[in-house]
Structures are given as C-alpha cells and as structure tokens.
Amino acid sequence: MILEFYSERNKSKTYSKKLYTKFNEELLLLLKQPEIGIKTELEAVRGLIVDEFILFYEVTTEMIIVHTLWDSRQNPVDLKIK
C-alpha cells in the first residue's frame, strides 16, 4: 500500500521503486543480523528504522516475521502491530 500511495501521489513509480529497493536491502541485512533493530514494548518485536519508516519485525528460530511497515510521520496513536 505504501508503494501504491507514492506512485499515485507522485504520478510516477520512481520513488516507489527506490523505496522497494531500500526495503529489500534492509530485509537482506536483517537475515544476516536479525538483532540490529531496536527493542520495542512488545518483547519479541523489534523496529528497524528505514529512512522515515519503521519496519516492525519478530525473529523466530525459523524465520523473520514482518508485522508492519510504519511511516513514522503518522500519528503514533494509530500504530497497531499485528
């Protein structure tokens, strides 16, 4: 949804493609160093800052689960980590 939002708002896919590449680079980094994100109030969930976004994720023995990608310019009251 974030990528679609910026494609429509900017009337171009250039920024969305840049964000997509950046998010994938950070996810690959998480595979190598899963503990680099900051701890959150939820014990198993960490947050990785990616530009103005926070990628909330959880590390299990078998995988990394991405719970949500949050635009940090939004009202934090609306944040829900699933």
Secondary structure as the mmCIF struct_conf table of DSSP 4:
data_model
#
loop_
_struct_conf.conf_type_id
_struct_conf.id
_struct_conf.beg_label_comp_id
_struct_conf.beg_label_asym_id
_struct_conf.beg_label_seq_id
_struct_conf.end_label_comp_id
_struct_conf.end_label_asym_id
_struct_conf.end_label_seq_id
HELX_RH_AL_P HELX_RH_AL_P1 ILE A 2 ASN A 10
TURN_TY1_P TURN_TY1_P1 LYS A 11 LYS A 11
BEND BEND1 SER A 12 LYS A 13
HELX_RH_AL_P HELX_RH_AL_P2 THR A 14 LYS A 32
TURN_TY1_P TURN_TY1_P2 PRO A 34 GLU A 35
BEND BEND2 GLY A 37 GLY A 37
STRN STRN1 ILE A 38 LYS A 39
BEND BEND3 GLU A 41 LEU A 42
TURN_TY1_P TURN_TY1_P3 GLU A 43 ALA A 44
STRN STRN2 VAL A 45 VAL A 50
TURN_TY1_P TURN_TY1_P4 ASP A 51 GLU A 52
STRN STRN3 PHE A 53 VAL A 59
BEND BEND4 THR A 61 GLU A 62
STRN STRN4 ILE A 64 ASP A 71
TURN_TY1_P TURN_TY1_P5 SER A 72 ARG A 73
BEND BEND5 GLN A 74 GLN A 74
HELX_RH_3T_P HELX_RH_3T_P1 PRO A 76 ASP A 78
#
